[in-house]
């Protein structure tokens, strides 16, 4: 979906004459999927993960801010949300580790 998003965002940008138009949400969808896949299971952890992603998506810490200020195309629009997702994953997994939450609800269920 990331690759399809890069292509579709690029074509939508050309059609709408605006980079990262508000109606384009495939970048957020892909990033939220990544966040939910790699954070602890459980309603409150997953809700916190999505909120953390939205926070980092709005704040745009480096390198997302650098990508966002540069030349925009489908790839860069998708990439800045992936950077926000990485920050959210690091924060939520760190919180879960500090809380001693890991066990059955670990995001590493994928490796089992």
N, C-alpha and C positions, 0 to 999 in steps of 0.2 A: 504494500500500500504506500510505502514511502516513495518508491520510484514512480508509481502511478500519480501520487500527489505532486511530485516535482513537475511532471509533465502537465497535469491538469491545472496547477497553479500558474505555470508559465503561460498556458493558453488562455486562462481566465484573465490574467493580467493584461494580455494583449487585447482581449475582447472588451473588457471593462475599462480600459485605459487608466487603471489604478493598481498600484502594487499592493498586495496583501489587503484586498478589499474585505470589508467586514463580513460579507456573505460567504467567504471562503473559510471553511472550518476543518478541512481535511488535515491540516497541519496540527491542530489541537487534538483531533481524534487519534492520530498516530501516536502523538506524544503521551496522551492519557493512557492508551493501551500499553505502551512501554512502562509507564509508571505503575499501572495496576498489576502488570505481570511481574515486576521486580521489587515490589514492596510487600510487607507482611499481609497475610490474609486476615480478614475480620473487618466488619463494617467501619469501626472507628479508625483503624489504621488506613483503610482504603480511602475513606472520606478525607482524612488528614493528608493523604498523599495527593489527592486531586487539588485540595486547597493549597498545598505547598507548591504544586506545579503552577497553578494560576498566579500565585504570588511571584514566583520566579519568572513567569512569562511576562508579567506586567513590569517588574523591576528591571529585567534584562541586564543581568550581571555579565561581565566579560566571560567568555568570548562572544556571547550572544549580542551584546551591545555593539561590538566591533562589526559583526556580520550584519546587524540591522542598519548600521550607518553606511555600510558599503553599497556597492552596486547590487540592486535587488533583482532576483530572478526566482524561478520555482524552487531551485535547490536551496537558496539562502533563506527563503521564507520557511521552508520545512526544517532547515537546520537550526534556526534560532529557537524553535520550540523543542527540539531534541536536546539542546543545551539546557533549557529550563527543566526538562524532564530529568536530566542527569543530576542537576542540583537537588531536585525534589527527592529523587531516589537516595542520594547520599544523606540528606537530612533525615528523612523518615527512617531509613535503615539504621542510622546512627542513634536516633532516639529509641528505636526498638532494642538495639543492642544494649544501650545504657539501662533501659527498663528491664532488661533480662527477659524479654518477650520471646526470644527465639526458641523454637521447638517445633511443634506441629504446625504453627502458623508462619513458619519461615518462608521467605520468598525463594529459598533454595530448594523447594519441593520439586522444582524442575530437574534438579540433578539426581534425585532419588530414583 
